[in-house]
Amino acid sequence: MKNPVKNRPGQAEQSDISNLGEKKLRRLFEMIRSGELGIDDALGEYKFLPYEDLGFAKVDHHRHQRQGFPEVIYCQGKTVEQVVEIAKKLAATSYGNILATRAAQEVYDAVKKAIPDAVYDGLARTIAVRRGPQHSRGSVLVVSAGTADLPVAEEAAITCELMGNKVERLYDVGVAGLHRLLSQRHLLYRANVVVVVAGMEGALASVVGGMVDKPVIAVPTSIGYGASFNGVAALLSMLNSCSSNVSVVNIDNGFGAGFNAGLINKAAVGVKDDAGQGTDCEIGSVRNLV
């Protein structure tokens, strides 16, 4: 059966029926009624609405509709060929930006051949394809305790940016030199949500949590000497934080922290949903109406 999605030079074409939610089905029906799209081609489009079975993976083409962002490719553990095939399917049918995490250089090189506008960040180990609207809403601050934490911090920052959020960075401000953090506290105060990335004993999350009236997402990293137990010490410290506004994700999970920070920030600034309804949300001292 012929798939009506064609390619433009350098990127996959997003047809009118590749929009979101109910609008996508409505447009599909309208195109059938008008004769723009035949029954067979319409069935071809509808076939991929829930997911596309590649044998080794089921690509979730509905992820954007449910969660506001397309399915993200976790590259570690997959073959290069598997990553490329999944990326190609997402590029051909998904709406908006595409993200792959934990990607090695060889994986990017192969993806780049198939998707020329893919961009690699070697520090964060991410592959990004930027095709959605480049909004920059609200403010998320990503804070790292040390330079060794930057790969995880950058994974969080890039994830959040691809979701359409404004991201600021404050790096190497750990508790061994707290004056570095205090001199930049204005950045903490103007953010809607703060992501704190720290290894060793992970104390920075509690310090930041005690300074702000907004959500803090703590990311323990596997940085540290023997008794840090590859991030377990920082994880337990963050989980036992006495700052009541601190939530914790898994060790080295910059992606999870960035994704959740992005969702919180969008709620804070009242991003409209697909139906055009605004949200009214208050986080700390931030209140915005749409």
Secondary structure, DSSP 8 states (H G I E B T S, - for coil): ------EETTEE---TT-S-HHHHHHHHHHHHHHTSS-HHHHHHHHHTSS-EE-SS-EE-TTHHHHHSS---EE-TTS-HHHHHHHHHHHHHH--S-EEEES--HHHHHHHHHH-TTEEEETTTTEEEE--S----EEEEEEEESSGGGHHHHHHHHHHHHHTTEEEEEE-S--GGGTHHHHTTHHHHHH-SEEEEEE-TT-THHHHHHTT-SS-EEEEE-S-SSGGGGGGHHHHHHHHT-S-TTEEE--TT-HHHHHHHHHHHHHHHTT---TT-----EEETTEEE--
